[in-house]
Amino acid sequence: MIVHDHTPAGAFADGNVMMANRAQARHAMLVDGFRHVIADSAVLLLGAGDGRWCYSFAAAGALRVVGVEPNAELVAQFGNQPELGLRERIELRCADPVAEAAGEAAAERRHDVIALMDVLEGRADLDHLFRALAQLEPKLVIGDGLFAVTQEPMLLLDGARRPMPGHAGLRLVPSRGAIALLARRSGFDIDWIDWRAIAGAARSGISDYYQAGTQCRASFTLIPQE
């Protein structure tokens, strides 16, 4: 099993144990729990980072993984990842995730599984993204990121956790209600992944999934409405 993570600043104080626990917990909740769908599938991964998530989906049985990452520095690090006999299944593109999803839809390509890793934050074009997701006709969409903790459909304007060129230190954070509304309008049923299933010491390193306040990291799945 391949485990990894891009850990946000402040998610834990220090220690390799906490880092490893975070990586394993996220892998278990976001990949292992969906192996029955991922196996023998084509995966489109938006927010691929340096390609480690691509390896995770390939190791879970995906036949092809197309990763999309807008940060060229992270894409350049893909070559540093271990081969592990999986690289021939992976294509990592440096491009805007929303534009790439729209391009795939316009080309009438299909992806069985779509993963959205930290690509919903900071965007005002989420309706465009969700319409593209529907056109790609996935069996499953897995999403993970930071959300405003309210059922009201809104975008919360807040100070950025990290510098974002051209954004003057501000970011847009979609609410859980906004994601639910966009899902319904695009023909998906939404289910929020229950991180409460992890308890006690096993939560070491993943405190951002349980934090109090107006925002909290969370995960969801989308499946096409019948």
N, C-alpha and C positions, 0 to 999 in steps of 0.2 A: 504494500500500500504506500502510495506517495502522499505525504502531507506537507503543507506549507502554509505560509500566510504573509500578507503585507500588513503589518500591525500598525494601527494608528498611534501617533504620539500620545503618551499618557495612558494607553490601555493597560499597561502594567508597569511596575517600577523597574524591575530588572529580573534577570535569571533565565537560564536556558530551559528550566523545567516549565515555567509559566508559558514561555514561547512555544515549546513543544506541545503543551496541553491545549493551547489556543488553536494551533494548527490541526491537531488531531480532532478536536471537538468540531471545528468548522468542516473539516473533511467528512466526518461522520454524518453531520446534519445536512450538508449541502450536496454531497456526492454519494456516499455509501448508501444512504437511505433511498436512493433512486436508481440503483444499479439495474433493476429489472427493466427500466425504460432506457437507460443509457447504453446498455449492452447492444451491440450491433447497430448503433444509431449514427446519424450524422449530427454533430453538435456545432452550434454557432455560439461562441463565447465572447460576449461584449464586455470589455474591461479585463483583458487577459493579463495585464501586468507584464512580467518578464517571461511568461509562458509556463509558469509552474502549475497554474490551474489547468492549462491545456493538457499537461502530462497526467494530472489527476483524472480527467475525464477519459483520456486514452487508456489509462491503467484500469479504469472501471469498465472497459469493454467497448468504448466508442470506436467505430471503424474509421471515422474522419472527424477531426476537430479543426475548425477554422477560428482562430483567435483574432480579436481586433483590439488594438491598444493605441491610443492617440499619443502617448509619451514615447518619443523616439529613443530616449535614453534607456527606457525599460525594454523596448523591443530589441535594442542592440545587445542586451544582456542575455537574450535567449540562447545564444551560442554557448554560454557558460553552463547551461543546464546539462546534466548527465544524459548520455544517449539512451540507455535503458531499453533499447530495441523498440522504442515507441515513436521516434521522431518522424519516421516516414508517414505517420498518420496525421501529423500536425502541420498546419500552415498558419503562421503568425503574420498578420498584416498591421502596418502602421497607418491608421486611418481614424477618422471620427466614427465612433460606434453607431450613432444615429444615422449618419449619411451612408455608412456601409450596410446597415440593416435595410434601409430604403433601397439601396442599389441591388441588394440580393433579391428583394421583393420584386423590383422592376424587371429583373432578369428572369423572374419566375422560378428561382431556385427554391428548394425546400430543405428545411432542417428539422429533424425529429425532436431535438432538444435545443433550447436556447437558454443560456445563462447570462444574467445581468449582474455583474459584480462591480458595485460602486459606480454605476454609470447614470443613475437617476438623479443624483444630487447635482445641483448647479445648472440644471437645464430647464428652459422654458418651453421646449419643443416636445414635451412628453407625449402629447396627443399624436404627433407625427410618428414617434417611435412605436407607440402601441398599435397604430394602424398598420405599420410595417410588420410588426410581429404577427398580427393576424393574417396578413397576406402570405407569410412564410409557412403557415399551416403546421406549427409544431404540435407534437403530442403533449409536450410539457415545457413550461417556462419556469426557471428557478431564478429568483431575485434575492439579492442581499445588499443592504446598504443602510444609510442613516435616514430616519423618517421622523417627522413631527408626530407626536403622540396625540392625535385627535382624529375623530371620524369625520370632521368637517373637511370637505375637499378644498385644499388650499396649498399654496407654496409659501413656506416660512422664510423670510429674509433674515439671515443671521450672520454673525462674524465667522469668517472661514477658519477652519482648524489649521490650514496650511496655506501658504501663498498661492494665489490663483491669478496668473497674468491676465490683465485686462478686467479683473473683477473687483478691484479696489478693496480687497480684503473682505468682501461679502459673498455669500453663497445663497442659493435657493434650495431649501430642503422640502421635498414633497411630503405631504401628510399621508398617513395610512388611508384616510378617507379619499384623498385624491387618487391614490393608486387603485383603490377599490372601484372608484367611479370610472377611471380610464379602462380598467379591466372589463367591467360590464359593458361599456360602450363599444369595446372592441371584440366582444363575443367570447369572453373568457369567464370562467368561474375562478374565484380567488380563494386561497386558503393560506392563512398565516401560520408558519412553522412554529411549533410550541417549544421554545427554548427552556421552558420550565421543566422539561423532561430531564434536563441535566441539573443535578442537585449537589449541594455540599462542596467538598473540595474539588470536584470535577469542574467547577465553574472558574477555577483559577485561570487567569489570563483572558477571560471573556466577559469581564464586568460591563463592557459597553452594551451587551445585550440585556442587561438588567438595570441600567442606570435610571434614576428617577429624574423628573424634569420634563421639559417640553419636547425633548428629542431622545431617541433611543435607536440603537442598531437593531434591525429586525430582518426577517427573511420570509419569503412567500413563494407559493407555487401558483401557476395558472394552468388550467386545462381548458380546452375548447368546450363551450356550452353545447349540450346535446340538442 
